[in-house]
């Protein structure tokens, strides 16, 4: 069987303390994948750090944007990059080491059979190591989304995902209209709307140790608003 062309992507904004470790771990656990970083002009020098690493690594790609343009637009750009460069699989993940790169192999395995794979914290074998308020919002938020959207998934907001670009015919992330962190929920909505199968696999989600969360406090209310809009559409 021929070697699959696989791209692993993450978006960065002020992740200078994590990005080199993440790249190293991806390369340790997956020897045949390319890596794409899209950096939104991080003031802490994340982009400059990646550029230095890129100069020594032909499988590492960097797109530097002039300002902070948002997580949703970065994922859409990565999807477009992967399609134009004829990658077969695109795997997306966070840059803060909350997603363990050793689980990439599981994504690759299931992408052989499924068009879309999502790493789930809320299925048997999965675990979310966040604490306090963040854990409660995540756990119960995903349950509310499932109840309203009626999609057969237990996970909607996690960015650890795999796309089989050959099986997802006539699909592009550009069709997802929800912005910010609601984009991840909106992606599942559009995938289900087009009758593509969703495969959940258990992952362990770790809380970040370096840097800080970029999720605005108002994001919960924006997500609820977008959820209501999507539930009315469905």
C-alpha positions as CSV (number, residue, x, y, z in Angstrom):
1,X,0.0,0.0,0.0
2,X,1.4,3.4,-0.9
3,X,2.4,5.9,1.8
4,X,-0.4,8.3,2.6
5,X,0.4,12.0,2.3
6,X,-0.4,13.4,5.8
7,X,-0.4,17.0,7.2
8,X,-0.5,17.8,10.9
9,X,-1.7,21.4,11.6
10,X,-1.8,23.7,14.5
11,X,-2.5,27.5,14.9
12,X,-0.4,29.6,17.2
13,X,-0.6,32.8,19.1
14,X,1.9,33.3,21.9
15,X,3.0,29.7,22.2
16,X,6.7,30.2,22.2
17,X,7.1,28.1,25.3
18,X,5.3,25.1,23.8
19,X,5.8,25.1,20.0
20,X,9.3,23.5,19.8
21,X,8.3,20.7,22.2
22,X,5.1,20.1,20.2
23,X,7.0,19.9,16.9
24,X,9.6,17.5,18.4
25,X,6.9,15.2,19.8
26,X,5.0,15.1,16.5
27,X,8.1,14.1,14.7
28,X,9.0,11.5,17.4
29,X,5.6,9.7,17.0
30,X,5.0,10.2,13.3
31,X,8.0,10.0,11.0
32,X,6.1,10.4,7.7
33,X,4.0,13.5,8.2
34,X,4.4,17.1,7.3
35,X,3.7,19.9,9.8
36,X,2.0,23.2,9.1
37,X,2.1,26.1,11.6
38,X,-0.1,29.2,11.1
39,X,1.0,32.0,13.3
40,X,-0.9,35.2,13.9
41,X,2.1,37.5,14.4
42,X,2.6,36.3,18.0
43,X,4.2,39.1,20.1
44,X,6.2,36.5,22.1
45,X,8.2,35.4,19.0
46,X,6.4,32.1,18.3
47,X,6.7,32.7,14.5
48,X,10.4,33.5,14.7
49,X,11.0,30.3,16.7
50,X,9.2,28.2,14.1
51,X,11.1,30.0,11.3
52,X,14.4,28.9,12.8
53,X,13.2,25.3,13.1
54,X,11.8,25.4,9.6
55,X,15.1,26.3,8.1
56,X,16.5,23.0,9.2
57,X,13.4,20.9,8.4
58,X,12.0,20.4,4.9
59,X,8.8,18.8,6.3
60,X,7.9,21.9,8.5
61,X,5.8,24.7,6.9
62,X,5.0,28.1,8.3
63,X,2.4,30.6,7.3
64,X,2.9,33.9,9.1
65,X,-0.1,36.3,9.2
66,X,0.2,40.0,9.8
67,X,-2.3,40.1,12.7
68,X,-4.6,38.1,14.9
69,X,-7.2,36.8,12.4
70,X,-8.8,34.1,14.5
71,X,-8.8,30.4,15.0
72,X,-11.6,29.6,12.6
73,X,-9.8,31.4,9.7
74,X,-6.6,29.6,10.5
75,X,-8.3,26.2,10.3
76,X,-9.9,27.2,7.0
77,X,-6.6,28.3,5.6
78,X,-5.0,25.0,6.7
79,X,-7.7,23.0,5.1
80,X,-7.3,24.9,1.8
81,X,-3.5,24.4,2.0
82,X,-3.9,20.7,2.5
83,X,-6.3,20.3,-0.4
84,X,-4.2,22.4,-2.8
85,X,-1.1,20.4,-1.9
86,X,-2.9,17.1,-2.4
87,X,-2.7,15.8,1.1
88,X,-4.9,12.8,1.8
89,X,-5.3,13.3,5.5
90,X,-5.3,16.5,7.6
91,X,-5.0,16.2,11.4
92,X,-5.6,19.4,13.5
93,X,-4.6,19.9,17.1
94,X,-3.9,22.6,19.7
95,X,-0.4,24.0,20.1
96,X,-0.5,24.1,24.0
97,X,0.4,20.4,24.5
98,X,-3.1,19.6,25.7
99,X,-3.3,17.1,22.8
100,X,-0.8,14.2,23.0
101,X,1.0,13.7,19.6
102,X,1.4,10.0,20.3
103,X,-2.3,9.7,19.6
104,X,-1.9,10.9,16.0
105,X,-1.3,7.2,15.0
106,X,-4.8,6.4,16.1
107,X,-6.2,9.2,13.9
108,X,-4.3,7.9,10.9
109,X,-5.6,4.3,11.6
110,X,-9.2,5.4,11.7
111,X,-8.9,7.8,8.8
112,X,-8.2,4.8,6.6
113,X,-11.9,3.9,7.0
114,X,-13.8,7.1,8.0
115,X,-14.1,10.6,6.5
116,X,-14.0,12.4,9.8
117,X,-12.4,11.4,13.1
118,X,-12.7,13.5,16.3
119,X,-10.8,12.9,19.5
120,X,-13.3,12.7,22.3
121,X,-12.8,13.3,26.0
122,X,-16.3,12.0,26.8
123,X,-16.4,8.4,25.6
124,X,-15.1,5.3,27.4
125,X,-11.3,5.5,27.6
126,X,-11.3,9.3,27.1
127,X,-10.5,11.8,29.8
128,X,-10.5,15.5,30.4
129,X,-7.9,16.7,32.9
130,X,-9.1,20.3,33.1
131,X,-10.4,21.3,36.5
132,X,-13.1,23.4,38.1
133,X,-15.2,25.8,36.1
134,X,-13.5,25.0,32.8
135,X,-14.2,21.3,33.2
136,X,-17.9,21.8,34.1
137,X,-18.4,24.2,31.1
138,X,-16.8,21.7,28.7
139,X,-18.5,18.6,30.0
140,X,-22.0,20.0,30.3
141,X,-21.6,22.3,27.3
142,X,-21.0,19.3,25.1
143,X,-24.0,17.5,26.5
144,X,-26.2,20.5,25.8
145,X,-24.9,20.7,22.2
146,X,-25.6,17.0,21.6
147,X,-29.2,17.4,22.9
148,X,-30.0,20.4,20.8
149,X,-28.2,19.5,17.5
150,X,-29.1,15.8,17.7
151,X,-25.8,14.7,16.2
152,X,-24.4,11.3,17.2
153,X,-21.3,12.5,18.9
154,X,-20.3,13.2,22.5
155,X,-17.6,15.8,21.6
156,X,-18.1,19.0,19.6
157,X,-15.6,21.5,20.9
158,X,-12.3,19.7,20.8
159,X,-9.9,20.7,18.0
160,X,-8.0,17.3,17.9
161,X,-9.5,16.1,14.6
162,X,-8.8,14.2,11.4
163,X,-10.1,14.8,7.9
164,X,-9.9,12.3,5.1
165,X,-9.8,14.8,2.3
166,X,-10.5,12.1,-0.4
167,X,-13.6,10.8,1.3
168,X,-14.9,14.3,2.2
169,X,-15.8,15.0,-1.4
170,X,-17.2,18.5,-2.2
171,X,-16.6,19.5,1.5
172,X,-14.6,22.5,2.6
173,X,-14.3,24.3,6.0
174,X,-15.2,27.5,4.2
175,X,-18.8,26.5,4.4
176,X,-18.7,26.7,8.3
177,X,-20.2,30.1,9.1
178,X,-19.8,30.1,12.9
179,X,-16.7,31.9,14.1
180,X,-14.3,31.8,17.1
181,X,-14.5,28.7,19.2
182,X,-18.1,28.0,17.9
183,X,-16.4,27.1,14.6
184,X,-15.6,23.6,16.0
185,X,-19.2,22.9,16.8
186,X,-20.2,24.4,13.4
187,X,-17.9,22.0,11.6
188,X,-19.7,18.9,13.0
189,X,-23.0,20.5,12.1
190,X,-21.9,20.9,8.5
191,X,-20.4,17.4,8.3
192,X,-23.5,15.8,9.7
193,X,-25.7,17.9,7.4
194,X,-23.9,16.3,4.4
195,X,-24.3,12.8,5.8
196,X,-20.6,12.1,6.4
197,X,-19.9,9.6,9.2
198,X,-18.4,10.9,12.4
199,X,-16.0,8.6,14.2
200,X,-15.2,9.4,17.8
201,X,-12.0,8.0,19.4
202,X,-11.0,8.4,23.0
203,X,-8.2,10.8,23.9
204,X,-6.8,12.2,27.1
205,X,-7.0,16.0,27.2
206,X,-4.3,17.6,29.3
207,X,-4.5,21.0,30.8
208,X,-1.8,23.4,29.6
209,X,1.3,23.9,31.8
210,X,3.0,26.8,29.9
211,X,1.4,30.0,28.5
212,X,-2.2,30.9,29.0
213,X,-5.6,30.2,27.6
214,X,-6.8,32.4,24.7
215,X,-10.5,31.7,25.2
216,X,-12.4,35.0,25.9
217,X,-14.7,35.0,28.8
218,X,-17.6,36.0,26.6
219,X,-17.1,33.0,24.3
220,X,-19.5,30.8,26.3
221,X,-22.3,33.3,25.6
222,X,-21.3,33.5,21.9
223,X,-21.3,29.7,21.7
224,X,-24.8,29.5,23.2
225,X,-26.1,32.1,20.7
226,X,-24.6,30.1,17.8
227,X,-25.9,26.9,19.2
228,X,-29.4,28.2,19.3
229,X,-29.1,29.5,15.7
230,X,-27.8,26.1,14.5
231,X,-30.5,24.2,16.4
232,X,-33.2,26.3,14.8
233,X,-31.7,25.5,11.4
234,X,-31.6,21.8,12.0
